[in-house]
Each structure stands twice: as structure tokens, then as C-alpha cells.
Amino acid sequence: MQYLLERARKIRTVIFDVDGVLTDGSLYLTDGGEEIKAFNSHDGHGLKMLRASGVKIALITGRQSRCVDLKAKDWGVTTVYQGAKSKLPVFEALVKEQELDASACAYVGDDLIDLPVMLRCGLAITVPAAPALVKKHAHYVTRLEGGRGAVREICEMIMHAQDTLDTHLATYLK
């Protein structure tokens, strides 16, 4: 656990995949062909808490969906890359744009497409439903599933490592 907290302490930007991480991976389609995703409100509040602590948030997803833009706006996340069939070039551009070392980034993914970024970032995280190869290369596998609290767990773990969680939580007890 100490190893994980040391890595988390250095994180300045957390990058999340969407399907399977911010959602449970289910894709619902209406009769008209519109795609619908379900997001967890606790995860969303975790993103807001983490952002308020000074950590930047970004989303990189292989799919294209208007609801992702809407949720990102609701969460205050302005760095959103959709339609990224190859995520590594997007990650490299983001690191360069934010003038960060890759070790200052955490990446949360749940499938094979996420491995190239997970292998290069400072803190690689996945969810329990991820394939074995993805879990093998993660520094941390969440206890909670994607779309079911995993993102909140990650946000709180990073805030705990950076000594910002208790101060933030205390604001709710006043």
C-alpha cells in the first residue's frame, strides 16, 4: 500500500477512460440508434472533489458520444478526447501540452486498448472486470466496479495520498 501511496502522491493529472470505468461498460441503444450511458453520481462528485484539490482531470475514450461531453461539462472537466482509437498518441500530446512528465499522470482504463498508456504513466489503475493482462500491468485494481464507485475510490485514494482528503471532507461537517 505504501508503494501505491508514494506513486499517487506525485500525480498532477488523472486521465480516465469512459466505458467500463466511468460507466459499467453497458451501451444502451434506443430504437432511433441513439447511444445511452449511465454514470454514477458518487463517481461524479469524486471527480469534482479531486479537481477542487488541484489535480487536473482528462478523459480519453475510443467512442464518440454527446453524453460524454455533457457529463464532462457537468463535472468541470474541459480536457476530453473522444474517438481515440489509439490512445497513446493522445496521451503523449496531453503530457506535452500540460508540460508534465508521464510519471505525474495516472491513467484509469479497463481494456487492452488502454495498455499502451498504462505502461507509460506513473500510476496505472484498472477495475475488477478488466481482462487479466490489464490487471497484470496495473499498479492498482479498484475494489469497486467501473460505473459503480471505482472512480470515487480512485479520487479519494489520490486525495488521501496527497493529504487533501480529510481537509475536503471536513467542509461537509461544518
ZADO-1210 file (C-alpha; in nm, 4 decimals, padded with zeros to 6 digits):
<atoms>
<atom x="00.0000" y="00.0000" z="00.0000" code="MET" pos="1"/>
<atom x="00.2858" y="00.2407" z="00.0781" code="GLN" pos="2"/>
<atom x="00.4194" y="00.1890" z="-00.2763" code="TYR" pos="3"/>
<atom x="00.0795" y="00.2875" z="-00.4166" code="LEU" pos="4"/>
<atom x="00.0518" y="00.5979" z="-00.1979" code="LEU" pos="5"/>
<atom x="00.4010" y="00.7107" z="-00.2995" code="GLU" pos="6"/>
<atom x="00.3012" y="00.6904" z="-00.6672" code="ARG" pos="7"/>
<atom x="-00.0317" y="00.8635" z="-00.6006" code="ALA" pos="8"/>
<atom x="00.1388" y="01.1471" z="-00.4123" code="ARG" pos="9"/>
<atom x="00.3177" y="01.2532" z="-00.7347" code="LYS" pos="10"/>
<atom x="00.0070" y="01.2655" z="-00.9562" code="ILE" pos="11"/>
<atom x="-00.0878" y="01.6014" z="-01.1110" code="ARG" pos="12"/>
<atom x="-00.3289" y="01.4770" z="-01.3809" code="THR" pos="13"/>
<atom x="-00.5627" y="01.1771" z="-01.3805" code="VAL" pos="14"/>
<atom x="-00.6842" y="01.0502" z="-01.7156" code="ILE" pos="15"/>
<atom x="-00.9946" y="00.8333" z="-01.7261" code="PHE" pos="16"/>
<atom x="-01.1286" y="00.6051" z="-01.9944" code="ASP" pos="17"/>
<atom x="-01.5086" y="00.6272" z="-02.0109" code="VAL" pos="18"/>
<atom x="-01.6779" y="00.2958" z="-02.0999" code="ASP" pos="19"/>
<atom x="-01.6079" y="00.0401" z="-01.8290" code="GLY" pos="20"/>
<atom x="-01.4518" y="00.2986" z="-01.5946" code="VAL" pos="21"/>
<atom x="-01.6926" y="00.5920" z="-01.5635" code="LEU" pos="22"/>
<atom x="-01.9724" y="00.3569" z="-01.6711" code="THR" pos="23"/>
<atom x="-02.0234" y="-00.0152" z="-01.6176" code="ASP" pos="24"/>
<atom x="-01.9410" y="-00.0712" z="-01.9838" code="GLY" pos="25"/>
<atom x="-02.3000" y="-00.1309" z="-02.0919" code="SER" pos="26"/>
<atom x="-02.4091" y="00.0523" z="-02.4051" code="LEU" pos="27"/>
<atom x="-02.7813" y="00.1101" z="-02.4432" code="TYR" pos="28"/>
<atom x="-02.9276" y="00.1931" z="-02.7822" code="LEU" pos="29"/>
<atom x="-03.2660" y="00.3483" z="-02.8476" code="THR" pos="30"/>
<atom x="-03.4777" y="00.2390" z="-03.1443" code="ASP" pos="31"/>
<atom x="-03.3519" y="00.5538" z="-03.3167" code="GLY" pos="32"/>
<atom x="-02.9896" y="00.4424" z="-03.2748" code="GLY" pos="33"/>
<atom x="-02.9023" y="00.6916" z="-03.0006" code="GLU" pos="34"/>
<atom x="-02.6456" y="00.5608" z="-02.7524" code="GLU" pos="35"/>
<atom x="-02.7216" y="00.5980" z="-02.3815" code="ILE" pos="36"/>
<atom x="-02.4724" y="00.5586" z="-02.0946" code="LYS" pos="37"/>
<atom x="-02.5318" y="00.5517" z="-01.7183" code="ALA" pos="38"/>
<atom x="-02.2933" y="00.7454" z="-01.4944" code="PHE" pos="39"/>
<atom x="-02.2652" y="00.7130" z="-01.1150" code="ASN" pos="40"/>
<atom x="-02.3321" y="01.0328" z="-00.9180" code="SER" pos="41"/>
<atom x="-02.0808" y="00.9352" z="-00.6461" code="HIS" pos="42"/>
<atom x="-01.8121" y="00.8997" z="-00.9131" code="ASP" pos="43"/>
<atom x="-01.9046" y="01.2416" z="-01.0498" code="GLY" pos="44"/>
<atom x="-01.8728" y="01.4014" z="-00.7076" code="HIS" pos="45"/>
<atom x="-01.5370" y="01.2299" z="-00.6624" code="GLY" pos="46"/>
<atom x="-01.4169" y="01.3918" z="-00.9856" code="LEU" pos="47"/>
<atom x="-01.5298" y="01.7311" z="-00.8599" code="LYS" pos="48"/>
<atom x="-01.3529" y="01.6759" z="-00.5268" code="MET" pos="49"/>
<atom x="-01.0297" y="01.5678" z="-00.6949" code="LEU" pos="50"/>
<atom x="-01.0394" y="01.8644" z="-00.9319" code="ARG" pos="51"/>
<atom x="-01.1011" y="02.1003" z="-00.6366" code="ALA" pos="52"/>
<atom x="-00.7894" y="01.9573" z="-00.4687" code="SER" pos="53"/>
<atom x="-00.5788" y="02.0834" z="-00.7605" code="GLY" pos="54"/>
<atom x="-00.5429" y="01.7634" z="-00.9626" code="VAL" pos="55"/>
<atom x="-00.6322" y="01.8002" z="-01.3307" code="LYS" pos="56"/>
<atom x="-00.8796" y="01.5592" z="-01.4897" code="ILE" pos="57"/>
<atom x="-00.8895" y="01.4410" z="-01.8511" code="ALA" pos="58"/>
<atom x="-01.0986" y="01.1879" z="-02.0409" code="LEU" pos="59"/>
<atom x="-00.9776" y="00.9744" z="-02.3311" code="ILE" pos="60"/>
<atom x="-01.2301" y="00.7443" z="-02.4932" code="THR" pos="61"/>
<atom x="-01.2343" y="00.5372" z="-02.8067" code="GLY" pos="62"/>
<atom x="-01.6021" y="00.6066" z="-02.8686" code="ARG" pos="63"/>
<atom x="-01.7768" y="00.9299" z="-02.9665" code="GLN" pos="64"/>
<atom x="-02.0787" y="01.0316" z="-02.7607" code="SER" pos="65"/>
<atom x="-02.2511" y="01.3624" z="-02.6914" code="ARG" pos="66"/>
<atom x="-02.3449" y="01.2482" z="-02.3401" code="CYS" pos="67"/>
<atom x="-01.9729" y="01.2299" z="-02.2518" code="VAL" pos="68"/>
<atom x="-01.9350" y="01.5983" z="-02.3410" code="ASP" pos="69"/>
<atom x="-02.2420" y="01.6825" z="-02.1330" code="LEU" pos="70"/>
<atom x="-02.1178" y="01.4914" z="-01.8260" code="LYS" pos="71"/>
<atom x="-01.7656" y="01.6323" z="-01.8616" code="ALA" pos="72"/>
<atom x="-01.9112" y="01.9847" z="-01.8600" code="LYS" pos="73"/>
<atom x="-02.1172" y="01.8980" z="-01.5500" code="ASP" pos="74"/>
<atom x="-01.8024" y="01.7738" z="-01.3744" code="TRP" pos="75"/>
<atom x="-01.5958" y="02.0764" z="-01.4826" code="GLY" pos="76"/>
<atom x="-01.3685" y="01.8611" z="-01.6996" code="VAL" pos="77"/>
<atom x="-01.2510" y="02.0517" z="-02.0060" code="THR" pos="78"/>
<atom x="-00.9910" y="01.8118" z="-02.1434" code="THR" pos="79"/>
<atom x="-01.1893" y="01.5499" z="-02.3357" code="VAL" pos="80"/>
<atom x="-01.0633" y="01.3388" z="-02.6246" code="TYR" pos="81"/>
<atom x="-01.3254" y="01.1254" z="-02.7972" code="GLN" pos="82"/>
<atom x="-01.2895" y="00.8840" z="-03.0883" code="GLY" pos="83"/>
<atom x="-00.9331" y="00.7942" z="-02.9841" code="ALA" pos="84"/>
<atom x="-00.8822" y="00.4540" z="-03.1450" code="LYS" pos="85"/>
<atom x="-00.5162" y="00.4716" z="-03.0440" code="SER" pos="86"/>
<atom x="-00.4836" y="00.6339" z="-02.7017" code="LYS" pos="87"/>
<atom x="-00.1046" y="00.6577" z="-02.6732" code="LEU" pos="88"/>
<atom x="-00.0611" y="00.9480" z="-02.9213" code="PRO" pos="89"/>
<atom x="-00.3386" y="01.1360" z="-02.7394" code="VAL" pos="90"/>
<atom x="-00.1683" y="01.0708" z="-02.4042" code="PHE" pos="91"/>
<atom x="00.1668" y="01.1894" z="-02.5395" code="GLU" pos="92"/>
<atom x="00.0077" y="01.5082" z="-02.6772" code="ALA" pos="93"/>
<atom x="-00.1674" y="01.5737" z="-02.3451" code="LEU" pos="94"/>
<atom x="00.1550" y="01.5273" z="-02.1469" code="VAL" pos="95"/>
<atom x="00.3365" y="01.7657" z="-02.3816" code="LYS" pos="96"/>
<atom x="00.0543" y="02.0224" z="-02.3740" code="GLU" pos="97"/>
<atom x="00.0405" y="02.0217" z="-01.9928" code="GLN" pos="98"/>
<atom x="00.4225" y="02.0203" z="-01.9701" code="GLU" pos="99"/>
<atom x="00.4201" y="01.7133" z="-01.7483" code="LEU" pos="100"/>
<atom x="00.6376" y="01.4119" z="-01.7101" code="ASP" pos="101"/>
<atom x="00.4397" y="01.0927" z="-01.7780" code="ALA" pos="102"/>
<atom x="00.5178" y="00.9831" z="-01.4209" code="SER" pos="103"/>
<atom x="00.2972" y="01.2694" z="-01.2936" code="ALA" pos="104"/>
<atom x="-00.0056" y="01.1174" z="-01.4692" code="CYS" pos="105"/>
<atom x="-00.2395" y="00.8436" z="-01.3549" code="ALA" pos="106"/>
<atom x="-00.4392" y="00.6543" z="-01.6134" code="TYR" pos="107"/>
<atom x="-00.7523" y="00.4531" z="-01.5442" code="VAL" pos="108"/>
<atom x="-00.8505" y="00.2023" z="-01.8118" code="GLY" pos="109"/>
<atom x="-01.0291" y="-00.1289" z="-01.8338" code="ASP" pos="110"/>
<atom x="-00.9343" y="-00.2978" z="-02.1604" code="ASP" pos="111"/>
<atom x="-00.6486" y="-00.3897" z="-02.3907" code="LEU" pos="112"/>
<atom x="-00.6701" y="-00.0590" z="-02.5821" code="ILE" pos="113"/>
<atom x="-00.5643" y="00.1123" z="-02.2562" code="ASP" pos="114"/>
<atom x="-00.2436" y="-00.0864" z="-02.2032" code="LEU" pos="115"/>
<atom x="-00.0056" y="00.1343" z="-02.4080" code="PRO" pos="116"/>
<atom x="-00.0890" y="00.4330" z="-02.1851" code="VAL" pos="117"/>
<atom x="-00.0941" y="00.2252" z="-01.8665" code="MET" pos="118"/>
<atom x="00.2592" y="00.1073" z="-01.9408" code="LEU" pos="119"/>
<atom x="00.3894" y="00.4653" z="-01.9673" code="ARG" pos="120"/>
<atom x="00.2122" y="00.6588" z="-01.6933" code="CYS" pos="121"/>
<atom x="00.3186" y="00.6964" z="-01.3320" code="GLY" pos="122"/>
<atom x="00.0138" y="00.5248" z="-01.1840" code="LEU" pos="123"/>
<atom x="-00.1835" y="00.2663" z="-01.3832" code="ALA" pos="124"/>
<atom x="-00.5239" y="00.1744" z="-01.2438" code="ILE" pos="125"/>
<atom x="-00.7939" y="-00.0640" z="-01.3593" code="THR" pos="126"/>
<atom x="-01.1232" y="-00.2133" z="-01.2416" code="VAL" pos="127"/>
<atom x="-01.2072" y="-00.5718" z="-01.1371" code="PRO" pos="128"/>
<atom x="-01.3855" y="-00.6545" z="-01.4655" code="ALA" pos="129"/>
<atom x="-01.0725" y="-00.5815" z="-01.6725" code="ALA" pos="130"/>
<atom x="-00.9029" y="-00.8670" z="-01.8606" code="PRO" pos="131"/>
<atom x="-00.6225" y="-01.0465" z="-01.6756" code="ALA" pos="132"/>
<atom x="-00.3499" y="-00.8873" z="-01.8900" code="LEU" pos="133"/>
<atom x="-00.4721" y="-00.5376" z="-01.8000" code="VAL" pos="134"/>
<atom x="-00.4861" y="-00.6234" z="-01.4287" code="LYS" pos="135"/>
<atom x="-00.1362" y="-00.7713" z="-01.4518" code="LYS" pos="136"/>
<atom x="00.0037" y="-00.4353" z="-01.5662" code="HIS" pos="137"/>
<atom x="-00.1933" y="-00.2169" z="-01.3243" code="ALA" pos="138"/>
<atom x="-00.0393" y="-00.0735" z="-01.0102" code="HIS" pos="139"/>
<atom x="-00.3841" y="-00.0853" z="-00.8531" code="TYR" pos="140"/>
<atom x="-00.7106" y="-00.2700" z="-00.9164" code="VAL" pos="141"/>
<atom x="-01.0069" y="-00.0971" z="-00.7543" code="THR" pos="142"/>
<atom x="-01.2307" y="-00.2824" z="-00.5117" code="ARG" pos="143"/>
<atom x="-01.5406" y="-00.1300" z="-00.6729" code="LEU" pos="144"/>
<atom x="-01.6508" y="-00.1868" z="-01.0317" code="GLU" pos="145"/>
<atom x="-01.6461" y="00.0670" z="-01.3129" code="GLY" pos="146"/>
<atom x="-01.9591" y="00.2811" z="-01.3053" code="GLY" pos="147"/>
<atom x="-02.0239" y="00.1600" z="-00.9510" code="ARG" pos="148"/>
<atom x="-01.7928" y="00.3727" z="-00.7381" code="GLY" pos="149"/>
<atom x="-01.4476" y="00.2847" z="-00.8749" code="ALA" pos="150"/>
<atom x="-01.3809" y="00.6428" z="-00.9821" code="VAL" pos="151"/>
<atom x="-01.4762" y="00.7804" z="-00.6390" code="ARG" pos="152"/>
<atom x="-01.2467" y="00.5206" z="-00.4789" code="GLU" pos="153"/>
<atom x="-00.9590" y="00.6374" z="-00.7017" code="ILE" pos="154"/>
<atom x="-01.0233" y="01.0073" z="-00.6381" code="CYS" pos="155"/>
<atom x="-01.0299" y="00.9583" z="-00.2627" code="GLU" pos="156"/>
<atom x="-00.7189" y="00.7382" z="-00.2675" code="MET" pos="157"/>
<atom x="-00.5203" y="01.0049" z="-00.4559" code="ILE" pos="158"/>
<atom x="-00.6513" y="01.2813" z="-00.2304" code="MET" pos="159"/>
<atom x="-00.5584" y="01.0716" z="00.0754" code="HIS" pos="160"/>
<atom x="-00.2049" y="01.0224" z="-00.0611" code="ALA" pos="161"/>
<atom x="-00.1739" y="01.3974" z="-00.1216" code="GLN" pos="162"/>
<atom x="-00.3127" y="01.4894" z="00.2236" code="ASP" pos="163"/>
<atom x="-00.6132" y="01.6771" z="00.0807" code="THR" pos="164"/>
<atom x="-00.8956" y="01.4317" z="00.1556" code="LEU" pos="165"/>
<atom x="-00.9503" y="01.4995" z="00.5272" code="ASP" pos="166"/>
<atom x="-00.9493" y="01.8763" z="00.4744" code="THR" pos="167"/>
<atom x="-01.2028" y="01.8451" z="00.1933" code="HIS" pos="168"/>
<atom x="-01.4289" y="01.6078" z="00.3862" code="LEU" pos="169"/>
<atom x="-01.4214" y="01.8384" z="00.6896" code="ALA" pos="170"/>
<atom x="-01.6029" y="02.1041" z="00.4856" code="THR" pos="171"/>
<atom x="-01.9132" y="01.8817" z="00.4889" code="TYR" pos="172"/>
<atom x="-01.9114" y="01.8526" z="00.8678" code="LEU" pos="173"/>
<atom x="-01.9436" y="02.2242" z="00.9437" code="LYS" pos="174"/>
</atoms>
